[in-house]
Amino acid sequence: MSFITNLNQQQRKRLHQITLVATFGGLLFGYDTGVINGAFSSLKQYMALTPTTEGLVMSVLLVGAALGSVFGGKFADYFGRRKYLLFLSFVFSHRRVAFRRGPDITTLLIARALLGYAVGGASVTAPTFISEVAPTEMRGKLTGLNEVAIVIGQLAAFAINAIIGIIWGHLPDVWRYMLLVQRFRPSACSLACGARRKARAG
């Protein structure tokens, strides 16, 4: 009899919670690195970007992600994986305010740098969090879901951009709608971070 069939209801619930944790970091990374591709053409015209600012807008997220991945492990060790993921969710949630108010180039760069930090921190912390919570027999499989989620996040970004482009592509600030879709996902982190507490209670 397989490991899955031996799970009771409470253990199955725990496994589902772990899977939610597994998908958060990857989906965040995949979506946020993919969404700018569809939004950039409209953003470029709306903000009259120069070649230099174009490069900065595209690359600053990766700079933030690099910093988040370097320091994420240390902060997660100090504050705890669950608390640090909640902090990253907070950073991500409040960064989106910049896209509501028609940002200038400086605000946009800061917002994307913060977003990159959250992406990098989550991509480092989420797999570690999963490995600590997951049953030994499922640890490798669930940790690997993080990579699958990255690809799914990128696919979702392209699909959502296409839908928004078809419906609102005539608007000069259609890029704002593409980026604001991200606002619906921070709660996933808060839900996911409760998994460890509930799992330990079991």
C-alpha positions as CSV (number, residue, x, y, z in Angstrom):
1,M,0.0,0.0,0.0
2,S,1.4,3.4,-1.0
3,F,2.2,6.2,1.4
4,I,-0.7,8.3,0.1
5,T,-3.3,5.6,0.8
6,N,-2.0,5.2,4.3
7,L,-2.7,8.9,5.1
8,N,-5.7,9.6,7.4
9,Q,-7.9,12.6,6.8
10,Q,-5.9,15.0,9.0
11,Q,-2.7,14.0,7.3
12,R,-4.2,14.5,3.9
13,K,-5.3,18.0,4.9
14,R,-1.7,18.6,6.1
15,L,-0.4,17.5,2.7
16,H,-2.7,19.8,0.9
17,Q,-1.5,22.7,3.0
18,I,2.1,21.9,2.2
19,T,1.2,21.8,-1.4
20,L,-0.2,25.3,-1.1
21,V,3.0,26.5,0.5
22,A,4.9,24.8,-2.4
23,T,3.0,26.7,-5.0
24,F,3.2,30.2,-3.5
25,G,6.9,30.9,-4.0
26,G,7.1,29.4,-7.4
27,L,3.9,31.0,-8.7
28,L,5.1,34.4,-7.4
29,F,8.4,34.1,-9.1
30,G,7.0,32.8,-12.4
31,Y,4.1,35.3,-12.6
32,D,6.1,38.4,-11.6
33,T,9.0,37.7,-14.0
34,G,6.5,37.0,-16.9
35,V,3.9,39.7,-16.5
36,I,6.2,42.5,-17.4
37,N,6.6,41.1,-20.9
38,G,3.0,41.8,-21.9
39,A,2.8,45.1,-20.0
40,F,6.0,46.6,-21.2
41,S,4.9,47.9,-24.6
42,S,2.1,49.9,-23.1
43,L,4.2,51.0,-20.1
44,K,7.0,52.2,-22.4
45,Q,4.6,54.5,-24.3
46,Y,2.7,55.6,-21.3
47,M,5.8,56.7,-19.4
48,A,7.9,57.7,-22.4
49,L,10.8,55.4,-21.4
50,T,14.3,56.0,-22.8
51,P,16.5,53.0,-23.7
52,T,18.3,53.4,-20.4
53,T,15.1,53.5,-18.3
54,E,13.7,50.6,-20.3
55,G,16.7,48.5,-19.2
56,L,16.4,49.6,-15.6
57,V,12.7,48.8,-15.5
58,M,13.3,45.3,-16.9
59,S,16.4,44.5,-14.8
60,V,15.7,46.0,-11.4
61,L,13.4,43.2,-10.4
62,L,16.2,40.7,-11.0
63,V,18.6,42.8,-8.9
64,G,16.0,42.8,-6.1
65,A,15.5,39.1,-6.5
66,A,19.3,38.5,-6.2
67,L,19.4,40.5,-2.9
68,G,16.3,38.7,-1.6
69,S,17.9,35.3,-2.4
70,V,21.2,36.2,-0.8
71,F,19.7,37.6,2.5
72,G,16.5,35.6,2.5
73,G,18.0,32.6,4.2
74,K,19.6,34.6,6.9
75,F,16.5,36.5,7.7
76,A,14.4,33.3,7.6
77,D,16.8,31.7,10.1
78,Y,16.6,34.7,12.4
79,F,12.9,35.4,12.3
80,G,11.6,31.9,11.3
81,R,10.4,30.7,8.0
82,R,6.6,31.4,8.5
83,K,7.1,34.9,9.9
84,Y,9.5,35.8,7.1
85,L,7.1,34.6,4.4
86,L,4.3,36.7,6.0
87,F,6.7,39.7,5.9
88,L,7.4,39.0,2.2
89,S,3.6,38.9,1.6
90,F,3.3,42.3,3.3
91,V,6.0,43.8,1.1
92,F,4.4,42.3,-2.0
93,S,0.9,43.6,-1.0
94,H,2.0,47.2,-0.4
95,R,4.2,47.5,-3.4
96,R,1.2,47.3,-5.7
97,V,0.0,50.7,-4.4
98,A,2.5,52.3,-6.7
99,F,0.6,51.0,-9.7
100,R,-2.7,52.5,-8.6
101,R,-1.4,56.1,-8.5
102,G,0.3,56.4,-11.8
103,P,3.9,56.2,-10.7
104,D,6.9,58.2,-12.0
105,I,9.9,56.3,-13.1
106,T,11.5,56.4,-9.6
107,T,8.5,55.0,-7.9
108,L,8.2,52.3,-10.5
109,L,11.8,51.3,-10.1
110,I,11.5,51.2,-6.3
111,A,8.3,49.2,-6.5
112,R,9.8,46.6,-8.9
113,A,13.0,46.3,-6.7
114,L,10.8,45.6,-3.7
115,L,8.8,43.1,-5.7
116,G,12.1,41.5,-6.8
117,Y,13.2,41.2,-3.2
118,A,10.0,39.5,-2.2
119,V,10.3,37.1,-5.2
120,G,13.9,36.2,-4.4
121,G,13.2,35.8,-0.7
122,A,10.2,33.6,-1.3
123,S,12.0,31.4,-3.9
124,V,14.7,30.7,-1.2
125,T,12.5,30.4,1.9
126,A,9.5,28.5,0.5
127,P,11.4,25.3,-0.5
128,T,13.1,25.3,2.9
129,F,9.8,25.7,4.6
130,I,8.3,22.8,2.6
131,S,11.2,20.5,3.4
132,E,10.8,21.2,7.1
133,V,7.0,20.5,7.1
134,A,6.7,17.8,4.5
135,P,6.6,14.1,5.4
136,T,10.0,12.4,4.7
137,E,8.5,10.2,2.0
138,M,7.0,13.2,0.1
139,R,9.8,15.8,0.7
140,G,11.5,15.6,-2.6
141,K,8.3,15.5,-4.6
142,L,6.7,18.5,-2.8
143,T,9.9,20.6,-2.9
144,G,10.1,19.9,-6.7
145,L,6.6,21.4,-7.1
146,N,8.2,24.8,-6.5
147,E,9.9,24.6,-9.9
148,V,6.8,23.4,-11.6
149,A,4.9,26.3,-10.1
150,I,7.4,28.8,-11.6
151,V,6.5,27.6,-15.1
152,I,2.8,27.6,-14.3
153,G,3.2,31.2,-13.0
154,Q,4.8,32.3,-16.2
155,L,2.1,30.6,-18.3
156,A,-0.6,32.3,-16.2
157,A,1.1,35.7,-16.7
158,F,1.1,35.3,-20.5
159,A,-2.5,34.0,-20.6
160,I,-3.8,36.8,-18.3
161,N,-1.9,39.5,-20.3
162,A,-3.4,38.1,-23.5
163,I,-7.0,38.3,-22.1
164,I,-6.5,41.8,-20.7
165,G,-4.9,42.9,-24.0
166,I,-7.9,41.7,-26.0
167,I,-10.4,43.4,-23.7
168,W,-8.7,46.6,-22.7
169,G,-5.8,46.8,-25.2
170,H,-7.0,50.1,-26.6
171,L,-6.5,51.9,-23.2
172,P,-3.2,53.8,-22.9
173,D,-2.6,52.5,-19.3
174,V,-3.6,48.9,-20.0
175,W,-0.2,47.9,-18.4
176,R,-1.7,49.0,-15.0
177,Y,-4.4,46.3,-15.2
178,M,-1.9,43.6,-16.1
179,L,0.3,44.5,-13.1
180,L,-2.7,45.0,-10.7
181,V,-3.8,41.4,-11.2
182,Q,-1.0,40.6,-8.8
183,R,-3.0,42.1,-6.0
184,F,-5.2,39.0,-5.7
185,R,-2.3,36.7,-4.8
186,P,-0.7,37.9,-1.6
187,S,-3.4,36.3,0.6
188,A,-2.1,32.9,-0.7
189,C,1.0,33.4,1.4
190,S,-0.9,34.2,4.5
191,L,-3.0,31.1,4.0
192,A,0.0,29.0,3.2
193,C,2.0,30.1,6.2
194,G,-0.7,28.7,8.5
195,A,0.1,25.3,7.3
196,R,3.0,24.7,9.6
197,R,1.1,25.7,12.7
198,K,-1.8,23.5,11.8
199,A,0.4,20.7,10.8
200,R,2.2,20.7,14.1
201,A,-1.1,20.8,15.9
202,G,-1.8,17.4,14.2
